[in-house]
Amino acid sequence: MRTAGRKGLIERMRKRYQCQLAAEGADPSNAAGIFDEKVLTLGFARRFATYKRPNLLLHDTERLVRLLSNPRCPVQLLLAGKAHPQDLPGQELIKQWKDFIKRPEVQGRVVFLNDYDMMLAQELVQGIDLWINTPRRPWEACGTSGMKVLVNGGLNLSELDGWWAEAYSPEVGWAIGDGQEHGEDPEWDAKEADTLYTLLEAEVIPEFYERDESNMPSKWLGRIRESMARLTQEFSATRAIGEYTESHYLPAASRYRDRAADDGALGSSLLQWKQELDRHWSAVRFVGIRIDTHDGQHFFQADVASGFLTPDHLRVELYADSAQGKSACFEVMDPSGRSPDAPRSYTYSAQVSATRPASDYTARIVPYHLNAVVPLEAGQIVWQH
Ligand SMILES: *Cc1c(COP(=O)(O)O)cnc(C)c1O
């Protein structure tokens, strides 16, 4: 399956490259003999944005040349990508690759395909053996292209960032970085580049070419098996859409039906609630906060002036950020009647365990309606200051 996938990719790549050479005014027949369907094929394709560090592989060009031109364990590298028209540093990174590709030692071993889009990505993920991603942590939100190689039996070598920080284990692929942020430290970039080359030289390439008694690369196949078995279920569009459907789309559809029922009775009342919030929210404020600590508890009392809005329009909460191993949390404060101190104001109270200092907690006022989704539908908020 892997060999067929690689073969198909190379055939399509040659056709694309032929057109590309013709468009560049070069000799299109040069596309015919490039790449070999039995050779380990590395892939690097993405938007050329600086945070993706597309030049990390170019950190030591001589080492990369040695890697690509080794006759005993040959390697070929397929690149694709675009930079935003206004992203000049990104375009500069593409130029660095285009210059590298001109070197005579790597002729026929490296190709940069233009016009990276979903069609091209689809061809690449089906045939690439090792998908490389080298973003600068913590900027990779996801790295979905690495997930796209999984079902095709492609393996990943990636920075421990985005999805790979969740998915990586030594059985399923390879990782660079230590899972920490190092800013734009050039020394750290050099260290990661060194790890990248070392992994390719010492593990990836030998494992791909190592054959057992039945002439199969059993270690490599073992890794494909682990990668497919462990990762395809979780890191898939099917799982993501299923999760969105359950936790968002179905509840939203059900809320829509509730609101539309009885000639839109609930819908109208929500609209009125929103209009009242818009009209009167500016009057909402904290008048004062008192904290008492005894018996291992903090007792918070907040006086809230709400103008024409009543306690059933609002919720007062105590919020604490995550700190020192404690996760972020909030506690709803209970309204306990009108405040004697100020007109149109109410007192709210809550008690929390004194295991965290009282200064960790900040009171806040947010809109409330039993059927509304806050803050999606009403984003107002007042923080204690
Ligand atoms: C999958 C895909 C991406 C996203 O890939 P990342 O690894 O998340 O950057 C971008 N562009 C195209 C055309 C794709 O197919």
The ligand as an SDF file (V2000), in Angstrom:
LIG
                    3D

 15 15  0  0  0  0  0  0  0  0999 V2000
   -4.0810   20.6160    5.4230 C   0  0  0  0  0  0  0  0  0  0  0  0
   -3.7840   21.8780    4.7120 C   0  0  0  0  0  0  0  0  0  0  0  0
   -3.3180   22.9990    5.4250 C   0  0  0  0  0  0  0  0  0  0  0  0
   -3.1290   23.0030    6.9130 C   0  0  0  0  0  0  0  0  0  0  0  0
   -1.9630   22.3320    7.2330 O   0  0  0  0  0  0  0  0  0  0  0  0
   -1.1690   22.6800    8.5750 P   0  0  0  0  0  0  0  0  0  0  0  0
   -0.2590   21.5560    8.7860 O   0  0  0  0  0  0  0  0  0  0  0  0
   -2.2080   22.8140    9.6680 O   0  0  0  0  0  0  0  0  0  0  0  0
   -0.4680   23.9590    8.3330 O   0  0  0  0  0  0  0  0  0  0  0  0
   -3.0240   24.1610    4.7540 C   0  0  0  0  0  0  0  0  0  0  0  0
   -3.2020   24.2500    3.4160 N   0  0  0  0  0  0  0  0  0  0  0  0
   -3.6460   23.2030    2.6960 C   0  0  0  0  0  0  0  0  0  0  0  0
   -3.8140   23.3700    1.2210 C   0  0  0  0  0  0  0  0  0  0  0  0
   -3.9460   21.9850    3.3100 C   0  0  0  0  0  0  0  0  0  0  0  0
   -4.4020   20.9590    2.5760 O   0  0  0  0  0  0  0  0  0  0  0  0
  1  2  1  0
  2  3  1  0
  2 14  2  0
  3  4  1  0
  3 10  2  0
  4  5  1  0
  5  6  1  0
  6  7  2  0
  6  8  1  0
  6  9  1  0
 10 11  1  0
 11 12  2  0
 12 13  1  0
 12 14  1  0
 14 15  1  0
M  END
$$$$
